[in-house]
């Protein structure tokens, strides 16, 4: 890792449309944060490929080393299969930002932001580490909730599994803009006259907070902030 960027290697280099490849940590982290659900791929003890959707949180320590935390039930297959230190995993996240409609069916596309993260399992070995990881997961999903809700008791701690992954390399791939129609199609006046082209934006936006039937306090500032900001912020 070089400063704020991941070094390009054979593992993370974007080969198809390399101009869309991005290697800076903040872009990759922002995609993970906004997606919230990531797909974790690994090879199980029987040699079979597996891919599991999980809540995923990005973290970076004071040295610049990046980690991901994944939340799940402690006795699930992924928690059992990924218990050994150094076990490799791949995690992916994708955000679709728009449908790109072109003159030709071939040139249709999507605007998107995607991230691929390669790392190895770094086990959580103490209750203190687990509590810190628990806090990182909660704050990563809903900032402000750790201090504004009851913190987990021993039974809840035991009933929660958290995987920590040390990130070794990562990259993002981003497409923006209109369709890439051919000059021939654009010059075809008949085709242009009868074919709509453009982008249909797609967004996930927070709605108005809906209190539970037993919630008796006004909407607090941290909840209002969650409802006002884009999900990735």
C-alpha positions as YAML, in Angstrom:
chain: A
units: angstrom
residues:
- id: 1
  name: UNK
  ca: [0.00, 0.00, 0.00]
- id: 2
  name: UNK
  ca: [1.39, 3.38, -1.01]
- id: 3
  name: UNK
  ca: [-0.05, 6.19, 1.10]
- id: 4
  name: UNK
  ca: [-3.73, 6.47, 0.31]
- id: 5
  name: UNK
  ca: [-3.62, 4.04, -2.60]
- id: 6
  name: UNK
  ca: [-3.34, 0.29, -2.98]
- id: 7
  name: UNK
  ca: [-0.40, -0.75, -5.11]
- id: 8
  name: UNK
  ca: [-1.44, -2.28, -8.43]
- id: 9
  name: UNK
  ca: [-0.69, -6.01, -8.52]
- id: 10
  name: UNK
  ca: [-1.70, -8.99, -10.63]
- id: 11
  name: UNK
  ca: [-4.44, -9.60, -8.05]
- id: 12
  name: UNK
  ca: [-6.20, -6.23, -8.03]
- id: 13
  name: UNK
  ca: [-5.40, -4.62, -11.39]
- id: 14
  name: UNK
  ca: [-8.49, -3.80, -13.48]
- id: 15
  name: UNK
  ca: [-7.84, -5.27, -16.92]
- id: 16
  name: UNK
  ca: [-11.10, -4.74, -18.78]
- id: 17
  name: UNK
  ca: [-11.45, -0.96, -19.23]
- id: 18
  name: UNK
  ca: [-8.46, -0.08, -17.05]
- id: 19
  name: UNK
  ca: [-9.39, 3.61, -17.38]
- id: 20
  name: UNK
  ca: [-12.26, 2.87, -15.00]
- id: 21
  name: UNK
  ca: [-10.00, 1.35, -12.36]
- id: 22
  name: UNK
  ca: [-9.50, 3.27, -9.11]
- id: 23
  name: UNK
  ca: [-7.09, 2.26, -6.35]
- id: 24
  name: UNK
  ca: [-7.41, 4.97, -3.70]
- id: 25
  name: UNK
  ca: [-8.63, 3.78, -0.32]
- id: 26
  name: UNK
  ca: [-11.28, 6.45, 0.19]
- id: 27
  name: UNK
  ca: [-13.14, 5.61, -3.03]
- id: 28
  name: UNK
  ca: [-13.12, 1.91, -2.18]
- id: 29
  name: UNK
  ca: [-14.15, 2.58, 1.42]
- id: 30
  name: UNK
  ca: [-17.01, 4.86, 0.32]
- id: 31
  name: UNK
  ca: [-18.46, 2.13, -1.89]
- id: 32
  name: UNK
  ca: [-18.31, -0.39, 0.96]
- id: 33
  name: UNK
  ca: [-19.90, 2.07, 3.39]
- id: 34
  name: UNK
  ca: [-22.74, 2.96, 1.05]
- id: 35
  name: UNK
  ca: [-23.45, -0.63, -0.01]
- id: 36
  name: UNK
  ca: [-23.40, -1.95, 3.59]
- id: 37
  name: UNK
  ca: [-24.08, -5.49, 2.29]
- id: 38
  name: UNK
  ca: [-21.07, -7.16, 0.70]
- id: 39
  name: UNK
  ca: [-20.63, -10.61, -0.81]
- id: 40
  name: UNK
  ca: [-17.87, -12.66, 0.78]
- id: 41
  name: UNK
  ca: [-16.35, -15.41, -1.35]
- id: 42
  name: UNK
  ca: [-14.13, -18.22, -0.09]
- id: 43
  name: UNK
  ca: [-13.32, -21.88, -0.64]
- id: 44
  name: UNK
  ca: [-14.77, -24.18, 2.03]
- id: 45
  name: UNK
  ca: [-12.95, -27.16, 3.60]
- id: 46
  name: UNK
  ca: [-14.45, -29.47, 0.95]
- id: 47
  name: UNK
  ca: [-12.88, -27.36, -1.79]
- id: 48
  name: UNK
  ca: [-16.20, -25.89, -2.93]
- id: 49
  name: UNK
  ca: [-16.55, -22.18, -3.75]
- id: 50
  name: UNK
  ca: [-18.96, -20.26, -1.53]
- id: 51
  name: UNK
  ca: [-20.30, -16.70, -1.69]
- id: 52
  name: UNK
  ca: [-22.31, -15.29, 1.22]
- id: 53
  name: UNK
  ca: [-23.97, -11.84, 1.55]
- id: 54
  name: UNK
  ca: [-23.04, -10.21, 4.86]
- id: 55
  name: UNK
  ca: [-23.11, -6.88, 6.66]
- id: 56
  name: UNK
  ca: [-19.66, -5.46, 6.06]
- id: 57
  name: UNK
  ca: [-17.85, -2.52, 7.67]
- id: 58
  name: UNK
  ca: [-14.62, -0.84, 6.58]
- id: 59
  name: UNK
  ca: [-12.06, 0.29, 9.16]
- id: 60
  name: UNK
  ca: [-8.60, 1.84, 9.10]
- id: 61
  name: UNK
  ca: [-6.16, 2.07, 12.00]
- id: 62
  name: UNK
  ca: [-3.70, 4.81, 12.85]
- id: 63
  name: UNK
  ca: [-0.98, 3.20, 10.71]
- id: 64
  name: UNK
  ca: [-3.14, 3.19, 7.58]
- id: 65
  name: UNK
  ca: [-3.76, -0.56, 7.66]
- id: 66
  name: UNK
  ca: [-7.31, -1.33, 6.50]
- id: 67
  name: UNK
  ca: [-9.65, -4.01, 7.83]
- id: 68
  name: UNK
  ca: [-13.16, -5.24, 7.24]
- id: 69
  name: UNK
  ca: [-15.55, -6.61, 9.84]
- id: 70
  name: UNK
  ca: [-18.39, -8.97, 8.98]
- id: 71
  name: UNK
  ca: [-21.34, -9.67, 11.25]
- id: 72
  name: UNK
  ca: [-23.09, -13.04, 11.50]
- id: 73
  name: UNK
  ca: [-24.30, -15.85, 13.74]
- id: 74
  name: UNK
  ca: [-21.39, -17.65, 15.47]
- id: 75
  name: UNK
  ca: [-22.32, -21.20, 14.38]
- id: 76
  name: UNK
  ca: [-22.97, -20.50, 10.70]
- id: 77
  name: UNK
  ca: [-20.88, -22.17, 8.02]
- id: 78
  name: UNK
  ca: [-18.95, -19.04, 7.14]
- id: 79
  name: UNK
  ca: [-17.97, -18.40, 10.77]
- id: 80
  name: UNK
  ca: [-16.79, -21.99, 11.17]
- id: 81
  name: UNK
  ca: [-15.04, -22.23, 7.81]
- id: 82
  name: UNK
  ca: [-13.20, -18.92, 8.22]
- id: 83
  name: UNK
  ca: [-11.88, -19.42, 11.73]
- id: 84
  name: UNK
  ca: [-8.25, -20.16, 10.79]
- id: 85
  name: UNK
  ca: [-5.76, -17.26, 10.73]
- id: 86
  name: UNK
  ca: [-4.60, -16.34, 7.25]
- id: 87
  name: UNK
  ca: [-7.55, -17.89, 5.40]
- id: 88
  name: UNK
  ca: [-7.97, -15.87, 2.18]
- id: 89
  name: UNK
  ca: [-11.28, -14.25, 1.25]
- id: 90
  name: UNK
  ca: [-12.60, -11.91, -1.42]
- id: 91
  name: UNK
  ca: [-15.35, -9.38, -0.69]
- id: 92
  name: UNK
  ca: [-17.27, -7.44, -3.32]
- id: 93
  name: UNK
  ca: [-19.77, -4.59, -3.28]
- id: 94
  name: UNK
  ca: [-21.65, -2.97, -6.16]
- id: 95
  name: UNK
  ca: [-23.82, 0.13, -6.43]
- id: 96
  name: UNK
  ca: [-25.90, 0.70, -9.57]
- id: 97
  name: UNK
  ca: [-26.22, 4.43, -10.22]
- id: 98
  name: UNK
  ca: [-28.13, 4.43, -13.49]
- id: 99
  name: UNK
  ca: [-29.50, 2.61, -16.52]
- id: 100
  name: UNK
  ca: [-27.73, 3.75, -19.69]
- id: 101
  name: UNK
  ca: [-29.99, 3.51, -22.75]
- id: 102
  name: UNK
  ca: [-28.33, 3.70, -26.15]
- id: 103
  name: UNK
  ca: [-29.28, 3.73, -29.82]
- id: 104
  name: UNK
  ca: [-28.24, 0.10, -30.21]
- id: 105
  name: UNK
  ca: [-29.11, -2.77, -27.89]
- id: 106
  name: UNK
  ca: [-25.41, -3.66, -27.87]
- id: 107
  name: UNK
  ca: [-24.41, -0.28, -26.43]
- id: 108
  name: UNK
  ca: [-26.80, -0.33, -23.46]
- id: 109
  name: UNK
  ca: [-24.99, -0.25, -20.13]
- id: 110
  name: UNK
  ca: [-25.19, 0.76, -16.48]
- id: 111
  name: UNK
  ca: [-23.47, 3.42, -14.46]
- id: 112
  name: UNK
  ca: [-22.00, 1.74, -11.41]
- id: 113
  name: UNK
  ca: [-19.44, 1.76, -8.64]
- id: 114
  name: UNK
  ca: [-17.94, -1.55, -7.60]
- id: 115
  name: UNK
  ca: [-15.20, -2.62, -5.20]
- id: 116
  name: UNK
  ca: [-13.26, -5.86, -4.87]
- id: 117
  name: UNK
  ca: [-11.31, -6.46, -1.66]
- id: 118
  name: UNK
  ca: [-8.74, -9.21, -1.06]
- id: 119
  name: UNK
  ca: [-7.71, -10.09, 2.47]
- id: 120
  name: UNK
  ca: [-6.97, -12.74, 5.07]
- id: 121
  name: UNK
  ca: [-8.72, -13.70, 8.29]
- id: 122
  name: UNK
  ca: [-7.30, -12.10, 11.43]
- id: 123
  name: UNK
  ca: [-9.08, -13.81, 14.34]
- id: 124
  name: UNK
  ca: [-10.56, -11.85, 17.22]
- id: 125
  name: UNK
  ca: [-8.95, -13.44, 20.26]
- id: 126
  name: UNK
  ca: [-10.32, -11.63, 23.32]
- id: 127
  name: UNK
  ca: [-13.60, -10.31, 24.70]
- id: 128
  name: UNK
  ca: [-12.15, -6.80, 24.61]
- id: 129
  name: UNK
  ca: [-11.34, -7.14, 20.91]
- id: 130
  name: UNK
  ca: [-14.80, -8.55, 20.24]
- id: 131
  name: UNK
  ca: [-16.48, -5.66, 22.03]
- id: 132
  name: UNK
  ca: [-14.45, -3.18, 20.00]
- id: 133
  name: UNK
  ca: [-15.36, -5.06, 16.81]
- id: 134
  name: UNK
  ca: [-19.02, -5.10, 17.83]
- id: 135
  name: UNK
  ca: [-18.89, -1.33, 18.26]
- id: 136
  name: UNK
  ca: [-17.23, -0.87, 14.86]
- id: 137
  name: UNK
  ca: [-19.98, -2.90, 13.18]
- id: 138
  name: UNK
  ca: [-22.80, -0.97, 14.86]
- id: 139
  name: UNK
  ca: [-21.21, 2.41, 14.19]
- id: 140
  name: UNK
  ca: [-20.34, 1.41, 10.64]
- id: 141
  name: UNK
  ca: [-23.95, 0.61, 9.85]
- id: 142
  name: UNK
  ca: [-25.68, 3.36, 11.88]
- id: 143
  name: UNK
  ca: [-23.33, 6.03, 13.28]
- id: 144
  name: UNK
  ca: [-24.33, 7.22, 16.73]
- id: 145
  name: UNK
  ca: [-26.23, 4.10, 17.79]
- id: 146
  name: UNK
  ca: [-23.55, 2.57, 20.03]
- id: 147
  name: UNK
  ca: [-23.84, 5.40, 22.54]
- id: 148
  name: UNK
  ca: [-27.57, 5.81, 22.05]
- id: 149
  name: UNK
  ca: [-28.76, 2.25, 22.68]
- id: 150
  name: UNK
  ca: [-28.21, -0.46, 25.28]
- id: 151
  name: UNK
  ca: [-24.88, -2.12, 24.67]
- id: 152
  name: UNK
  ca: [-24.73, -5.92, 24.27]
- id: 153
  name: UNK
  ca: [-24.81, -8.11, 27.35]
- id: 154
  name: UNK
  ca: [-22.83, -11.33, 27.75]
- id: 155
  name: UNK
  ca: [-25.54, -13.52, 26.21]
- id: 156
  name: UNK
  ca: [-25.79, -11.25, 23.17]
- id: 157
  name: UNK
  ca: [-22.01, -11.18, 22.83]
- id: 158
  name: UNK
  ca: [-21.94, -14.97, 22.82]
- id: 159
  name: UNK
  ca: [-24.73, -15.07, 20.24]
- id: 160
  name: UNK
  ca: [-22.88, -12.85, 17.78]
- id: 161
  name: UNK
  ca: [-20.09, -13.81, 15.41]
- id: 162
  name: UNK
  ca: [-17.75, -11.21, 13.94]
- id: 163
  name: UNK
  ca: [-15.08, -11.89, 11.33]
- id: 164
  name: UNK
  ca: [-12.11, -9.55, 11.04]
- id: 165
  name: UNK
  ca: [-10.26, -9.43, 7.74]
- id: 166
  name: UNK
  ca: [-6.90, -7.77, 7.21]
- id: 167
  name: UNK
  ca: [-7.06, -6.16, 3.78]
- id: 168
  name: UNK
  ca: [-4.08, -6.94, 1.59]
- id: 169
  name: UNK
  ca: [-5.19, -5.24, -1.62]
- id: 170
  name: UNK
  ca: [-8.28, -3.80, -3.26]
- id: 171
  name: UNK
  ca: [-9.56, -1.88, -6.25]
- id: 172
  name: UNK
  ca: [-12.68, -0.15, -7.50]
- id: 173
  name: UNK
  ca: [-14.23, 0.17, -10.93]
- id: 174
  name: UNK
  ca: [-16.53, 3.07, -11.80]
- id: 175
  name: UNK
  ca: [-18.58, 3.95, -14.87]
- id: 176
  name: UNK
  ca: [-20.29, 7.32, -15.30]
- id: 177
  name: UNK
  ca: [-21.84, 9.27, -18.13]
- id: 178
  name: UNK
  ca: [-23.99, 8.61, -21.20]
- id: 179
  name: UNK
  ca: [-23.99, 5.75, -23.68]
- id: 180
  name: UNK
  ca: [-21.03, 5.18, -25.96]
- id: 181
  name: UNK
  ca: [-22.94, 5.09, -29.23]
- id: 182
  name: UNK
  ca: [-21.00, 4.58, -32.44]
- id: 183
  name: UNK
  ca: [-20.51, 7.53, -34.79]
- id: 184
  name: UNK
  ca: [-22.37, 5.57, -37.46]
- id: 185
  name: UNK
  ca: [-25.46, 5.21, -35.24]
- id: 186
  name: UNK
  ca: [-25.38, 8.85, -34.14]
- id: 187
  name: UNK
  ca: [-25.24, 9.90, -37.80]
- id: 188
  name: UNK
  ca: [-28.25, 7.73, -38.63]
- id: 189
  name: UNK
  ca: [-31.02, 10.36, -38.58]
- id: 190
  name: UNK
  ca: [-33.81, 7.80, -38.91]
- id: 191
  name: UNK
  ca: [-32.49, 5.78, -35.97]
- id: 192
  name: UNK
  ca: [-32.00, 8.90, -33.84]
- id: 193
  name: UNK
  ca: [-35.49, 10.18, -34.70]
- id: 194
  name: UNK
  ca: [-37.23, 7.12, -33.26]
- id: 195
  name: UNK
  ca: [-34.96, 6.00, -30.42]
- id: 196
  name: UNK
  ca: [-34.83, 7.59, -26.97]
- id: 197
  name: UNK
  ca: [-31.35, 7.67, -25.47]
- id: 198
  name: UNK
  ca: [-30.06, 8.82, -22.10]
- id: 199
  name: UNK
  ca: [-29.58, 7.81, -18.50]
- id: 200
  name: UNK
  ca: [-32.18, 6.83, -15.91]
- id: 201
  name: UNK
  ca: [-30.56, 7.60, -12.52]
- id: 202
  name: UNK
  ca: [-31.02, 5.05, -9.75]
- id: 203
  name: UNK
  ca: [-30.49, 5.98, -6.10]
- id: 204
  name: UNK
  ca: [-31.02, 4.56, -2.64]
- id: 205
  name: UNK
  ca: [-32.14, 7.38, -0.35]
- id: 206
  name: UNK
  ca: [-33.18, 7.38, 3.32]
- id: 207
  name: UNK
  ca: [-36.83, 8.00, 4.13]
- id: 208
  name: UNK
  ca: [-38.56, 9.71, 7.03]
- id: 209
  name: UNK
  ca: [-37.83, 7.89, 10.33]
- id: 210
  name: UNK
  ca: [-40.73, 5.67, 11.43]
- id: 211
  name: UNK
  ca: [-40.79, 5.28, 15.24]
- id: 212
  name: UNK
  ca: [-41.77, 1.96, 16.74]
- id: 213
  name: UNK
  ca: [-45.07, 1.58, 18.57]
- id: 214
  name: UNK
  ca: [-43.26, 1.84, 21.94]
- id: 215
  name: UNK
  ca: [-40.86, 4.67, 21.09]
- id: 216
  name: UNK
  ca: [-41.76, 7.63, 23.33]
- id: 217
  name: UNK
  ca: [-38.99, 10.17, 22.71]
- id: 218
  name: UNK
  ca: [-38.68, 12.72, 19.89]
- id: 219
  name: UNK
  ca: [-36.43, 11.81, 16.98]
- id: 220
  name: UNK
  ca: [-32.87, 12.40, 18.29]
- id: 221
  name: UNK
  ca: [-30.23, 14.28, 16.28]
- id: 222
  name: UNK
  ca: [-28.22, 11.19, 15.33]
- id: 223
  name: UNK
  ca: [-31.34, 9.56, 13.83]
- id: 224
  name: UNK
  ca: [-32.23, 12.74, 11.95]
- id: 225
  name: UNK
  ca: [-28.67, 12.81, 10.61]
- id: 226
  name: UNK
  ca: [-29.00, 9.23, 9.36]
- id: 227
  name: UNK
  ca: [-32.25, 10.13, 7.62]
- id: 228
  name: UNK
  ca: [-30.85, 13.30, 6.07]
- id: 229
  name: UNK
  ca: [-27.53, 12.09, 4.72]
- id: 230
  name: UNK
  ca: [-26.82, 9.75, 1.79]
- id: 231
  name: UNK
  ca: [-26.40, 6.19, 3.06]
- id: 232
  name: UNK
  ca: [-22.70, 6.14, 2.33]
- id: 233
  name: UNK
  ca: [-21.86, 9.23, 4.38]
...
